[in-house]
């Protein structure tokens, strides 16, 4: 199985995270609560993106559109993480 792709004669690591997103609600003392995205695919892809810059990252997951707002995924787009493997149900 080939896990790398050639780009400009340099091999680039290609990694896909499969799993679930979570909706985290951060509550701080005497402050408004903030809803953020959590879960293994979030923390794994953000960590890899932070420490290894020359890597293609994709996510495969199923998200319920009833209670998950697409605006929460803005950080993934800004980090150029591929979300084409997300199935909205």
PDB file with one MODEL, atoms N, CA, C and O in Angstrom:
MODEL        1
ATOM      1  N   UNK A   1       0.835  -1.175   0.000  1.00  0.00           N
ATOM      2  CA  UNK A   1       0.000   0.000   0.000  1.00  0.00           C
ATOM      3  C   UNK A   1       0.875   1.232   0.000  1.00  0.00           C
ATOM      4  O   UNK A   1       1.762   1.365   0.843  1.00  0.00           O
ATOM      5  N   UNK A   2       0.638   2.127  -0.929  1.00  0.00           N
ATOM      6  CA  UNK A   2       1.426   3.346  -1.035  1.00  0.00           C
ATOM      7  C   UNK A   2       0.729   4.454  -0.257  1.00  0.00           C
ATOM      8  O   UNK A   2      -0.407   4.807  -0.573  1.00  0.00           O
ATOM      9  N   UNK A   3       1.396   5.012   0.761  1.00  0.00           N
ATOM     10  CA  UNK A   3       0.777   6.067   1.569  1.00  0.00           C
ATOM     11  C   UNK A   3       1.357   7.434   1.265  1.00  0.00           C
ATOM     12  O   UNK A   3       1.134   8.385   2.015  1.00  0.00           O
ATOM     13  N   UNK A   4       2.092   7.541   0.186  1.00  0.00           N
ATOM     14  CA  UNK A   4       2.660   8.844  -0.143  1.00  0.00           C
ATOM     15  C   UNK A   4       2.377   9.163  -1.602  1.00  0.00           C
ATOM     16  O   UNK A   4       2.162   8.266  -2.418  1.00  0.00           O
ATOM     17  N   UNK A   5       2.380  10.447  -1.920  1.00  0.00           N
ATOM     18  CA  UNK A   5       2.181  10.878  -3.298  1.00  0.00           C
ATOM     19  C   UNK A   5       3.372  11.717  -3.718  1.00  0.00           C
ATOM     20  O   UNK A   5       4.015  12.368  -2.894  1.00  0.00           O
ATOM     21  N   UNK A   6       3.658  11.694  -5.009  1.00  0.00           N
ATOM     22  CA  UNK A   6       4.782  12.486  -5.516  1.00  0.00           C
ATOM     23  C   UNK A   6       4.268  13.857  -5.926  1.00  0.00           C
ATOM     24  O   UNK A   6       3.281  13.971  -6.653  1.00  0.00           O
ATOM     25  N   UNK A   7       4.936  14.878  -5.459  1.00  0.00           N
ATOM     26  CA  UNK A   7       4.589  16.246  -5.811  1.00  0.00           C
ATOM     27  C   UNK A   7       5.879  17.011  -6.012  1.00  0.00           C
ATOM     28  O   UNK A   7       6.638  17.230  -5.068  1.00  0.00           O
ATOM     29  N   UNK A   8       6.123  17.416  -7.251  1.00  0.00           N
ATOM     30  CA  UNK A   8       7.361  18.120  -7.589  1.00  0.00           C
ATOM     31  C   UNK A   8       8.599  17.303  -7.220  1.00  0.00           C
ATOM     32  O   UNK A   8       9.561  17.846  -6.677  1.00  0.00           O
ATOM     33  N   UNK A   9       8.580  16.021  -7.508  1.00  0.00           N
ATOM     34  CA  UNK A   9       9.687  15.087  -7.259  1.00  0.00           C
ATOM     35  C   UNK A   9       9.973  14.857  -5.780  1.00  0.00           C
ATOM     36  O   UNK A   9      10.965  14.213  -5.440  1.00  0.00           O
ATOM     37  N   UNK A  10       9.135  15.362  -4.911  1.00  0.00           N
ATOM     38  CA  UNK A  10       9.310  15.136  -3.482  1.00  0.00           C
ATOM     39  C   UNK A  10       8.103  14.342  -2.994  1.00  0.00           C
ATOM     40  O   UNK A  10       6.962  14.690  -3.298  1.00  0.00           O
ATOM     41  N   UNK A  11       8.355  13.273  -2.236  1.00  0.00           N
ATOM     42  CA  UNK A  11       7.247  12.488  -1.713  1.00  0.00           C
ATOM     43  C   UNK A  11       6.568  13.251  -0.588  1.00  0.00           C
ATOM     44  O   UNK A  11       7.221  13.812   0.292  1.00  0.00           O
ATOM     45  N   UNK A  12       5.255  13.257  -0.638  1.00  0.00           N
ATOM     46  CA  UNK A  12       4.462  13.952   0.365  1.00  0.00           C
ATOM     47  C   UNK A  12       3.596  12.928   1.084  1.00  0.00           C
ATOM     48  O   UNK A  12       2.890  12.145   0.449  1.00  0.00           O
ATOM     49  N   UNK A  13       3.651  12.937   2.396  1.00  0.00           N
ATOM     50  CA  UNK A  13       2.863  12.014   3.200  1.00  0.00           C
ATOM     51  C   UNK A  13       1.382  12.320   3.032  1.00  0.00           C
ATOM     52  O   UNK A  13       0.982  13.484   3.003  1.00  0.00           O
ATOM     53  N   UNK A  14       0.582  11.288   2.924  1.00  0.00           N
ATOM     54  CA  UNK A  14      -0.864  11.428   2.774  1.00  0.00           C
ATOM     55  C   UNK A  14      -1.511  10.603   3.880  1.00  0.00           C
ATOM     56  O   UNK A  14      -1.307   9.391   3.949  1.00  0.00           O
ATOM     57  N   UNK A  15      -2.286  11.248   4.744  1.00  0.00           N
ATOM     58  CA  UNK A  15      -2.870  10.565   5.892  1.00  0.00           C
ATOM     59  C   UNK A  15      -4.351  10.917   6.008  1.00  0.00           C
ATOM     60  O   UNK A  15      -4.735  12.080   5.885  1.00  0.00           O
ATOM     61  N   UNK A  16      -5.172   9.905   6.246  1.00  0.00           N
ATOM     62  CA  UNK A  16      -6.612  10.095   6.397  1.00  0.00           C
ATOM     63  C   UNK A  16      -7.015   9.696   7.804  1.00  0.00           C
ATOM     64  O   UNK A  16      -6.665   8.616   8.279  1.00  0.00           O
ATOM     65  N   UNK A  17      -7.755  10.574   8.468  1.00  0.00           N
ATOM     66  CA  UNK A  17      -8.311  10.282   9.781  1.00  0.00           C
ATOM     67  C   UNK A  17      -9.760   9.859   9.603  1.00  0.00           C
ATOM     68  O   UNK A  17     -10.539  10.556   8.953  1.00  0.00           O
ATOM     69  N   UNK A  18     -10.122   8.718  10.179  1.00  0.00           N
ATOM     70  CA  UNK A  18     -11.491   8.214  10.129  1.00  0.00           C
ATOM     71  C   UNK A  18     -12.026   8.191  11.553  1.00  0.00           C
ATOM     72  O   UNK A  18     -11.391   7.642  12.454  1.00  0.00           O
ATOM     73  N   UNK A  19     -13.186   8.783  11.751  1.00  0.00           N
ATOM     74  CA  UNK A  19     -13.760   8.792  13.092  1.00  0.00           C
ATOM     75  C   UNK A  19     -14.852   9.827  13.209  1.00  0.00           C
ATOM     76  O   UNK A  19     -15.446  10.254  12.219  1.00  0.00           O
ATOM     77  N   UNK A  20     -15.102  10.218  14.439  1.00  0.00           N
ATOM     78  CA  UNK A  20     -16.214  11.111  14.722  1.00  0.00           C
ATOM     79  C   UNK A  20     -15.752  12.478  15.199  1.00  0.00           C
ATOM     80  O   UNK A  20     -14.736  12.620  15.879  1.00  0.00           O
ATOM     81  N   UNK A  21     -16.527  13.463  14.821  1.00  0.00           N
ATOM     82  CA  UNK A  21     -16.391  14.792  15.391  1.00  0.00           C
ATOM     83  C   UNK A  21     -17.222  14.820  16.669  1.00  0.00           C
ATOM     84  O   UNK A  21     -18.146  14.024  16.837  1.00  0.00           O
ATOM     85  N   UNK A  22     -16.893  15.725  17.549  1.00  0.00           N
ATOM     86  CA  UNK A  22     -17.688  15.937  18.751  1.00  0.00           C
ATOM     87  C   UNK A  22     -17.940  17.428  18.891  1.00  0.00           C
ATOM     88  O   UNK A  22     -17.148  18.248  18.424  1.00  0.00           O
ATOM     89  N   UNK A  23     -19.031  17.769  19.526  1.00  0.00           N
ATOM     90  CA  UNK A  23     -19.298  19.165  19.846  1.00  0.00           C
ATOM     91  C   UNK A  23     -18.945  19.372  21.314  1.00  0.00           C
ATOM     92  O   UNK A  23     -19.597  18.834  22.208  1.00  0.00           O
ATOM     93  N   UNK A  24     -17.913  20.153  21.541  1.00  0.00           N
ATOM     94  CA  UNK A  24     -17.468  20.444  22.904  1.00  0.00           C
ATOM     95  C   UNK A  24     -18.026  21.796  23.325  1.00  0.00           C
ATOM     96  O   UNK A  24     -18.110  22.724  22.522  1.00  0.00           O
ATOM     97  N   UNK A  25     -18.398  21.891  24.564  1.00  0.00           N
ATOM     98  CA  UNK A  25     -18.866  23.158  25.105  1.00  0.00           C
ATOM     99  C   UNK A  25     -17.928  23.540  26.241  1.00  0.00           C
ATOM    100  O   UNK A  25     -17.890  22.883  27.282  1.00  0.00           O
ATOM    101  N   UNK A  26     -17.175  24.608  26.025  1.00  0.00           N
ATOM    102  CA  UNK A  26     -16.199  25.056  27.012  1.00  0.00           C
ATOM    103  C   UNK A  26     -16.880  26.061  27.931  1.00  0.00           C
ATOM    104  O   UNK A  26     -17.414  27.075  27.483  1.00  0.00           O
ATOM    105  N   UNK A  27     -16.849  25.758  29.223  1.00  0.00           N
ATOM    106  CA  UNK A  27     -17.450  26.637  30.222  1.00  0.00           C
ATOM    107  C   UNK A  27     -16.340  27.146  31.126  1.00  0.00           C
ATOM    108  O   UNK A  27     -15.643  26.370  31.780  1.00  0.00           O
ATOM    109  N   UNK A  28     -16.190  28.471  31.149  1.00  0.00           N
ATOM    110  CA  UNK A  28     -15.177  29.094  32.001  1.00  0.00           C
ATOM    111  C   UNK A  28     -15.876  29.890  33.091  1.00  0.00           C
ATOM    112  O   UNK A  28     -16.980  30.398  32.891  1.00  0.00           O
ATOM    113  N   UNK A  29     -15.248  29.993  34.213  1.00  0.00           N
ATOM    114  CA  UNK A  29     -15.818  30.702  35.353  1.00  0.00           C
ATOM    115  C   UNK A  29     -16.158  32.145  34.980  1.00  0.00           C
ATOM    116  O   UNK A  29     -15.309  32.883  34.481  1.00  0.00           O
ATOM    117  N   UNK A  30     -17.409  32.538  35.228  1.00  0.00           N
ATOM    118  CA  UNK A  30     -17.907  33.892  34.981  1.00  0.00           C
ATOM    119  C   UNK A  30     -17.767  34.354  33.527  1.00  0.00           C
ATOM    120  O   UNK A  30     -17.597  35.548  33.278  1.00  0.00           O
ATOM    121  N   UNK A  31     -17.835  33.430  32.566  1.00  0.00           N
ATOM    122  CA  UNK A  31     -17.769  33.786  31.152  1.00  0.00           C
ATOM    123  C   UNK A  31     -18.832  33.007  30.393  1.00  0.00           C
ATOM    124  O   UNK A  31     -19.338  31.991  30.869  1.00  0.00           O
ATOM    125  N   UNK A  32     -19.160  33.499  29.206  1.00  0.00           N
ATOM    126  CA  UNK A  32     -20.102  32.777  28.360  1.00  0.00           C
ATOM    127  C   UNK A  32     -19.481  31.473  27.888  1.00  0.00           C
ATOM    128  O   UNK A  32     -18.268  31.389  27.695  1.00  0.00           O
ATOM    129  N   UNK A  33     -20.318  30.453  27.702  1.00  0.00           N
ATOM    130  CA  UNK A  33     -19.815  29.190  27.186  1.00  0.00           C
ATOM    131  C   UNK A  33     -19.626  29.295  25.678  1.00  0.00           C
ATOM    132  O   UNK A  33     -20.324  30.051  25.002  1.00  0.00           O
ATOM    133  N   UNK A  34     -18.675  28.528  25.163  1.00  0.00           N
ATOM    134  CA  UNK A  34     -18.342  28.550  23.745  1.00  0.00           C
ATOM    135  C   UNK A  34     -18.418  27.121  23.212  1.00  0.00           C
ATOM    136  O   UNK A  34     -17.853  26.202  23.804  1.00  0.00           O
ATOM    137  N   UNK A  35     -19.119  26.939  22.092  1.00  0.00           N
ATOM    138  CA  UNK A  35     -19.191  25.620  21.471  1.00  0.00           C
ATOM    139  C   UNK A  35     -18.079  25.498  20.436  1.00  0.00           C
ATOM    140  O   UNK A  35     -17.926  26.364  19.575  1.00  0.00           O
ATOM    141  N   UNK A  36     -17.315  24.433  20.522  1.00  0.00           N
ATOM    142  CA  UNK A  36     -16.216  24.198  19.596  1.00  0.00           C
ATOM    143  C   UNK A  36     -16.286  22.768  19.067  1.00  0.00           C
ATOM    144  O   UNK A  36     -17.050  21.940  19.562  1.00  0.00           O
ATOM    145  N   UNK A  37     -15.482  22.505  18.065  1.00  0.00           N
ATOM    146  CA  UNK A  37     -15.403  21.160  17.502  1.00  0.00           C
ATOM    147  C   UNK A  37     -14.331  20.380  18.238  1.00  0.00           C
ATOM    148  O   UNK A  37     -13.239  20.893  18.481  1.00  0.00           O
ATOM    149  N   UNK A  38     -14.639  19.149  18.592  1.00  0.00           N
ATOM    150  CA  UNK A  38     -13.678  18.281  19.255  1.00  0.00           C
ATOM    151  C   UNK A  38     -13.716  16.901  18.620  1.00  0.00           C
ATOM    152  O   UNK A  38     -14.203  16.737  17.502  1.00  0.00           O
ATOM    153  N   UNK A  39     -13.212  15.931  19.323  1.00  0.00           N
ATOM    154  CA  UNK A  39     -13.196  14.562  18.831  1.00  0.00           C
ATOM    155  C   UNK A  39     -11.841  14.184  18.264  1.00  0.00           C
ATOM    156  O   UNK A  39     -10.997  15.037  17.994  1.00  0.00           O
ATOM    157  N   UNK A  40     -11.659  12.907  18.095  1.00  0.00           N
ATOM    158  CA  UNK A  40     -10.371  12.372  17.663  1.00  0.00           C
ATOM    159  C   UNK A  40      -9.891  12.882  16.318  1.00  0.00           C
ATOM    160  O   UNK A  40      -8.704  13.163  16.152  1.00  0.00           O
ATOM    161  N   UNK A  41     -10.806  13.009  15.340  1.00  0.00           N
ATOM    162  CA  UNK A  41     -10.377  13.478  14.023  1.00  0.00           C
ATOM    163  C   UNK A  41      -9.941  14.937  14.074  1.00  0.00           C
ATOM    164  O   UNK A  41      -9.056  15.347  13.323  1.00  0.00           O
ATOM    165  N   UNK A  42     -10.550  15.714  14.948  1.00  0.00           N
ATOM    166  CA  UNK A  42     -10.174  17.120  15.094  1.00  0.00           C
ATOM    167  C   UNK A  42      -8.784  17.241  15.696  1.00  0.00           C
ATOM    168  O   UNK A  42      -7.896  17.868  15.117  1.00  0.00           O
ATOM    169  N   UNK A  43      -8.604  16.640  16.858  1.00  0.00           N
ATOM    170  CA  UNK A  43      -7.329  16.793  17.562  1.00  0.00           C
ATOM    171  C   UNK A  43      -6.183  16.091  16.840  1.00  0.00           C
ATOM    172  O   UNK A  43      -5.055  16.584  16.849  1.00  0.00           O
ATOM    173  N   UNK A  44      -6.456  14.955  16.219  1.00  0.00           N
ATOM    174  CA  UNK A  44      -5.417  14.264  15.467  1.00  0.00           C
ATOM    175  C   UNK A  44      -4.966  15.043  14.243  1.00  0.00           C
ATOM    176  O   UNK A  44      -3.767  15.177  13.997  1.00  0.00           O
ATOM    177  N   UNK A  45      -5.923  15.559  13.471  1.00  0.00           N
ATOM    178  CA  UNK A  45      -5.563  16.291  12.255  1.00  0.00           C
ATOM    179  C   UNK A  45      -4.919  17.634  12.580  1.00  0.00           C
ATOM    180  O   UNK A  45      -3.988  18.046  11.889  1.00  0.00           O
ATOM    181  N   UNK A  46      -5.391  18.327  13.615  1.00  0.00           N
ATOM    182  CA  UNK A  46      -4.777  19.599  14.003  1.00  0.00           C
ATOM    183  C   UNK A  46      -3.357  19.385  14.514  1.00  0.00           C
ATOM    184  O   UNK A  46      -2.465  20.175  14.206  1.00  0.00           O
ATOM    185  N   UNK A  47      -3.140  18.338  15.282  1.00  0.00           N
ATOM    186  CA  UNK A  47      -1.793  18.058  15.797  1.00  0.00           C
ATOM    187  C   UNK A  47      -0.829  17.759  14.664  1.00  0.00           C
ATOM    188  O   UNK A  47       0.270  18.311  14.612  1.00  0.00           O
ATOM    189  N   UNK A  48      -1.241  16.883  13.758  1.00  0.00           N
ATOM    190  CA  UNK A  48      -0.377  16.538  12.634  1.00  0.00           C
ATOM    191  C   UNK A  48      -0.084  17.769  11.781  1.00  0.00           C
ATOM    192  O   UNK A  48       1.052  17.973  11.353  1.00  0.00           O
ATOM    193  N   UNK A  49      -1.098  18.584  11.535  1.00  0.00           N
ATOM    194  CA  UNK A  49      -0.926  19.794  10.738  1.00  0.00           C
ATOM    195  C   UNK A  49       0.001  20.800  11.413  1.00  0.00           C
ATOM    196  O   UNK A  49       0.717  21.535  10.734  1.00  0.00           O
ATOM    197  N   UNK A  50      -0.005  20.837  12.722  1.00  0.00           N
ATOM    198  CA  UNK A  50       0.841  21.768  13.465  1.00  0.00           C
ATOM    199  C   UNK A  50       2.308  21.354  13.418  1.00  0.00           C
ATOM    200  O   UNK A  50       3.186  22.203  13.263  1.00  0.00           O
ATOM    201  N   UNK A  51       2.578  20.074  13.549  1.00  0.00           N
ATOM    202  CA  UNK A  51       3.962  19.607  13.678  1.00  0.00           C
ATOM    203  C   UNK A  51       4.605  19.159  12.373  1.00  0.00           C
ATOM    204  O   UNK A  51       5.831  19.141  12.269  1.00  0.00           O
ATOM    205  N   UNK A  52       3.803  18.798  11.376  1.00  0.00           N
ATOM    206  CA  UNK A  52       4.354  18.372  10.088  1.00  0.00           C
ATOM    207  C   UNK A  52       3.653  19.196   9.012  1.00  0.00           C
ATOM    208  O   UNK A  52       2.468  18.995   8.746  1.00  0.00           O
ATOM    209  N   UNK A  53       4.376  20.113   8.399  1.00  0.00           N
ATOM    210  CA  UNK A  53       3.768  21.026   7.427  1.00  0.00           C
ATOM    211  C   UNK A  53       3.593  20.411   6.043  1.00  0.00           C
ATOM    212  O   UNK A  53       2.631  20.748   5.351  1.00  0.00           O
ATOM    213  N   UNK A  54       4.471  19.538   5.622  1.00  0.00           N
ATOM    214  CA  UNK A  54       4.410  18.987   4.274  1.00  0.00           C
ATOM    215  C   UNK A  54       3.647  17.662   4.277  1.00  0.00           C
ATOM    216  O   UNK A  54       4.222  16.602   4.030  1.00  0.00           O
ATOM    217  N   UNK A  55       2.344  17.738   4.561  1.00  0.00           N
ATOM    218  CA  UNK A  55       1.521  16.535   4.629  1.00  0.00           C
ATOM    219  C   UNK A  55       0.122  16.876   4.118  1.00  0.00           C
ATOM    220  O   UNK A  55      -0.403  17.957   4.384  1.00  0.00           O
ATOM    221  N   UNK A  56      -0.472  15.932   3.380  1.00  0.00           N
ATOM    222  CA  UNK A  56      -1.859  16.062   2.960  1.00  0.00           C
ATOM    223  C   UNK A  56      -2.701  15.334   3.999  1.00  0.00           C
ATOM    224  O   UNK A  56      -2.426  14.178   4.320  1.00  0.00           O
ATOM    225  N   UNK A  57      -3.727  16.003   4.530  1.00  0.00           N
ATOM    226  CA  UNK A  57      -4.571  15.415   5.573  1.00  0.00           C
ATOM    227  C   UNK A  57      -6.012  15.403   5.083  1.00  0.00           C
ATOM    228  O   UNK A  57      -6.523  16.412   4.597  1.00  0.00           O
ATOM    229  N   UNK A  58      -6.652  14.263   5.216  1.00  0.00           N
ATOM    230  CA  UNK A  58      -8.065  14.131   4.875  1.00  0.00           C
ATOM    231  C   UNK A  58      -8.830  13.549   6.047  1.00  0.00           C
ATOM    232  O   UNK A  58      -8.251  12.906   6.923  1.00  0.00           O
ATOM    233  N   UNK A  59     -10.137  13.778   6.058  1.00  0.00           N
ATOM    234  CA  UNK A  59     -10.997  13.254   7.127  1.00  0.00           C
ATOM    235  C   UNK A  59     -12.179  12.537   6.507  1.00  0.00           C
ATOM    236  O   UNK A  59     -12.801  13.029   5.565  1.00  0.00           O
ATOM    237  N   UNK A  60     -12.481  11.358   7.051  1.00  0.00           N
ATOM    238  CA  UNK A  60     -13.662  10.598   6.668  1.00  0.00           C
ATOM    239  C   UNK A  60     -14.537  10.499   7.907  1.00  0.00           C
ATOM    240  O   UNK A  60     -14.109   9.989   8.942  1.00  0.00           O
ATOM    241  N   UNK A  61     -15.772  10.993   7.793  1.00  0.00           N
ATOM    242  CA  UNK A  61     -16.671  10.997   8.944  1.00  0.00           C
ATOM    243  C   UNK A  61     -18.100  11.178   8.484  1.00  0.00           C
ATOM    244  O   UNK A  61     -18.349  11.533   7.331  1.00  0.00           O
ATOM    245  N   UNK A  62     -19.027  10.939   9.371  1.00  0.00           N
ATOM    246  CA  UNK A  62     -20.446  11.164   9.138  1.00  0.00           C
ATOM    247  C   UNK A  62     -20.901  12.223  10.133  1.00  0.00           C
ATOM    248  O   UNK A  62     -20.684  12.076  11.336  1.00  0.00           O
ATOM    249  N   UNK A  63     -21.533  13.295   9.641  1.00  0.00           N
ATOM    250  CA  UNK A  63     -21.966  14.387  10.511  1.00  0.00           C
ATOM    251  C   UNK A  63     -23.458  14.600  10.324  1.00  0.00           C
ATOM    252  O   UNK A  63     -23.957  14.651   9.200  1.00  0.00           O
ATOM    253  N   UNK A  64     -24.156  14.722  11.432  1.00  0.00           N
ATOM    254  CA  UNK A  64     -25.577  15.046  11.389  1.00  0.00           C
ATOM    255  C   UNK A  64     -25.775  16.537  11.206  1.00  0.00           C
ATOM    256  O   UNK A  64     -25.309  17.330  12.024  1.00  0.00           O
ATOM    257  N   UNK A  65     -26.458  16.926  10.147  1.00  0.00           N
ATOM    258  CA  UNK A  65     -26.619  18.352   9.843  1.00  0.00           C
ATOM    259  C   UNK A  65     -27.650  19.037  10.733  1.00  0.00           C
ATOM    260  O   UNK A  65     -27.762  20.263  10.707  1.00  0.00           O
ATOM    261  N   UNK A  66     -28.396  18.278  11.513  1.00  0.00           N
ATOM    262  CA  UNK A  66     -29.415  18.866  12.371  1.00  0.00           C
ATOM    263  C   UNK A  66     -28.809  19.736  13.472  1.00  0.00           C
ATOM    264  O   UNK A  66     -29.311  20.826  13.746  1.00  0.00           O
ATOM    265  N   UNK A  67     -27.743  19.267  14.098  1.00  0.00           N
ATOM    266  CA  UNK A  67     -27.166  20.020  15.220  1.00  0.00           C
ATOM    267  C   UNK A  67     -25.695  20.384  15.031  1.00  0.00           C
ATOM    268  O   UNK A  67     -25.048  20.831  15.978  1.00  0.00           O
ATOM    269  N   UNK A  68     -25.158  20.202  13.830  1.00  0.00           N
ATOM    270  CA  UNK A  68     -23.754  20.531  13.581  1.00  0.00           C
ATOM    271  C   UNK A  68     -23.698  21.593  12.491  1.00  0.00           C
ATOM    272  O   UNK A  68     -24.072  21.335  11.347  1.00  0.00           O
ATOM    273  N   UNK A  69     -23.241  22.760  12.836  1.00  0.00           N
ATOM    274  CA  UNK A  69     -23.191  23.869  11.879  1.00  0.00           C
ATOM    275  C   UNK A  69     -21.894  23.833  11.066  1.00  0.00           C
ATOM    276  O   UNK A  69     -20.814  23.629  11.620  1.00  0.00           O
ATOM    277  N   UNK A  70     -22.005  24.030   9.776  1.00  0.00           N
ATOM    278  CA  UNK A  70     -20.839  23.998   8.893  1.00  0.00           C
ATOM    279  C   UNK A  70     -19.828  25.086   9.233  1.00  0.00           C
ATOM    280  O   UNK A  70     -18.644  24.944   8.929  1.00  0.00           O
ATOM    281  N   UNK A  71     -20.279  26.167   9.858  1.00  0.00           N
ATOM    282  CA  UNK A  71     -19.369  27.255  10.238  1.00  0.00           C
ATOM    283  C   UNK A  71     -18.298  26.781  11.226  1.00  0.00           C
ATOM    284  O   UNK A  71     -17.228  27.382  11.318  1.00  0.00           O
ATOM    285  N   UNK A  72     -18.585  25.712  11.957  1.00  0.00           N
ATOM    286  CA  UNK A  72     -17.617  25.193  12.920  1.00  0.00           C
ATOM    287  C   UNK A  72     -16.395  24.572  12.243  1.00  0.00           C
ATOM    288  O   UNK A  72     -15.387  24.319  12.902  1.00  0.00           O
ATOM    289  N   UNK A  73     -16.475  24.328  10.942  1.00  0.00           N
ATOM    290  CA  UNK A  73     -15.376  23.681  10.225  1.00  0.00           C
ATOM    291  C   UNK A  73     -14.399  24.674   9.605  1.00  0.00           C
ATOM    292  O   UNK A  73     -13.503  24.266   8.866  1.00  0.00           O
ATOM    293  N   UNK A  74     -14.547  25.943   9.883  1.00  0.00           N
ATOM    294  CA  UNK A  74     -13.694  26.972   9.296  1.00  0.00           C
ATOM    295  C   UNK A  74     -12.209  26.758   9.542  1.00  0.00           C
ATOM    296  O   UNK A  74     -11.395  27.002   8.653  1.00  0.00           O
ATOM    297  N   UNK A  75     -11.853  26.314  10.714  1.00  0.00           N
ATOM    298  CA  UNK A  75     -10.434  26.083  11.033  1.00  0.00           C
ATOM    299  C   UNK A  75      -9.839  24.975  10.166  1.00  0.00           C
ATOM    300  O   UNK A  75      -8.655  25.022   9.832  1.00  0.00           O
ATOM    301  N   UNK A  76     -10.641  23.984   9.801  1.00  0.00           N
ATOM    302  CA  UNK A  76     -10.158  22.905   8.933  1.00  0.00           C
ATOM    303  C   UNK A  76      -9.831  23.453   7.545  1.00  0.00           C
ATOM    304  O   UNK A  76      -8.813  23.096   6.952  1.00  0.00           O
ATOM    305  N   UNK A  77     -10.703  24.323   7.034  1.00  0.00           N
ATOM    306  CA  UNK A  77     -10.461  24.923   5.721  1.00  0.00           C
ATOM    307  C   UNK A  77      -9.227  25.814   5.748  1.00  0.00           C
ATOM    308  O   UNK A  77      -8.438  25.810   4.803  1.00  0.00           O
ATOM    309  N   UNK A  78      -9.055  26.577   6.822  1.00  0.00           N
ATOM    310  CA  UNK A  78      -7.893  27.463   6.892  1.00  0.00           C
ATOM    311  C   UNK A  78      -6.585  26.675   6.996  1.00  0.00           C
ATOM    312  O   UNK A  78      -5.530  27.165   6.593  1.00  0.00           O
ATOM    313  N   UNK A  79      -6.656  25.464   7.533  1.00  0.00           N
ATOM    314  CA  UNK A  79      -5.467  24.601   7.622  1.00  0.00           C
ATOM    315  C   UNK A  79      -5.315  23.720   6.380  1.00  0.00           C
ATOM    316  O   UNK A  79      -4.391  22.911   6.302  1.00  0.00           O
ATOM    317  N   UNK A  80      -6.216  23.875   5.415  1.00  0.00           N
ATOM    318  CA  UNK A  80      -6.216  23.110   4.161  1.00  0.00           C
ATOM    319  C   UNK A  80      -6.344  21.599   4.397  1.00  0.00           C
ATOM    320  O   UNK A  80      -5.690  20.798   3.728  1.00  0.00           O
ATOM    321  N   UNK A  81      -7.188  21.231   5.351  1.00  0.00           N
ATOM    322  CA  UNK A  81      -7.490  19.829   5.619  1.00  0.00           C
ATOM    323  C   UNK A  81      -8.662  19.439   4.733  1.00  0.00           C
ATOM    324  O   UNK A  81      -9.688  20.119   4.720  1.00  0.00           O
ATOM    325  N   UNK A  82      -8.514  18.339   3.989  1.00  0.00           N
ATOM    326  CA  UNK A  82      -9.515  17.906   3.022  1.00  0.00           C
ATOM    327  C   UNK A  82     -10.718  17.297   3.745  1.00  0.00           C
ATOM    328  O   UNK A  82     -10.590  16.308   4.465  1.00  0.00           O
ATOM    329  N   UNK A  83     -11.881  17.904   3.539  1.00  0.00           N
ATOM    330  CA  UNK A  83     -13.118  17.428   4.178  1.00  0.00           C
ATOM    331  C   UNK A  83     -14.070  16.773   3.169  1.00  0.00           C
ATOM    332  O   UNK A  83     -15.259  16.619   3.447  1.00  0.00           O
ATOM    333  N   UNK A  84     -13.554  16.395   2.019  1.00  0.00           N
ATOM    334  CA  UNK A  84     -14.424  15.799   0.983  1.00  0.00           C
ATOM    335  C   UNK A  84     -14.933  14.415   1.399  1.00  0.00           C
ATOM    336  O   UNK A  84     -15.865  13.899   0.783  1.00  0.00           O
ATOM    337  N   UNK A  85     -14.352  13.816   2.411  1.00  0.00           N
ATOM    338  CA  UNK A  85     -14.808  12.511   2.895  1.00  0.00           C
ATOM    339  C   UNK A  85     -15.890  12.585   3.949  1.00  0.00           C
ATOM    340  O   UNK A  85     -16.228  11.572   4.562  1.00  0.00           O
ATOM    341  N   UNK A  86     -16.445  13.780   4.173  1.00  0.00           N
ATOM    342  CA  UNK A  86     -17.513  13.931   5.158  1.00  0.00           C
ATOM    343  C   UNK A  86     -18.851  13.685   4.498  1.00  0.00           C
ATOM    344  O   UNK A  86     -19.143  14.232   3.435  1.00  0.00           O
ATOM    345  N   UNK A  87     -19.657  12.862   5.131  1.00  0.00           N
ATOM    346  CA  UNK A  87     -21.016  12.584   4.685  1.00  0.00           C
ATOM    347  C   UNK A  87     -21.983  13.296   5.634  1.00  0.00           C
ATOM    348  O   UNK A  87     -22.005  13.019   6.833  1.00  0.00           O
ATOM    349  N   UNK A  88     -22.783  14.217   5.085  1.00  0.00           N
ATOM    350  CA  UNK A  88     -23.758  14.953   5.879  1.00  0.00           C
ATOM    351  C   UNK A  88     -25.082  14.177   5.851  1.00  0.00           C
ATOM    352  O   UNK A  88     -25.617  13.881   4.782  1.00  0.00           O
ATOM    353  N   UNK A  89     -25.593  13.859   7.030  1.00  0.00           N
ATOM    354  CA  UNK A  89     -26.863  13.114   7.084  1.00  0.00           C
ATOM    355  C   UNK A  89     -27.936  13.921   7.765  1.00  0.00           C
ATOM    356  O   UNK A  89     -29.067  13.455   7.900  1.00  0.00           O
TER     357      UNK A  89
ENDMDL
END
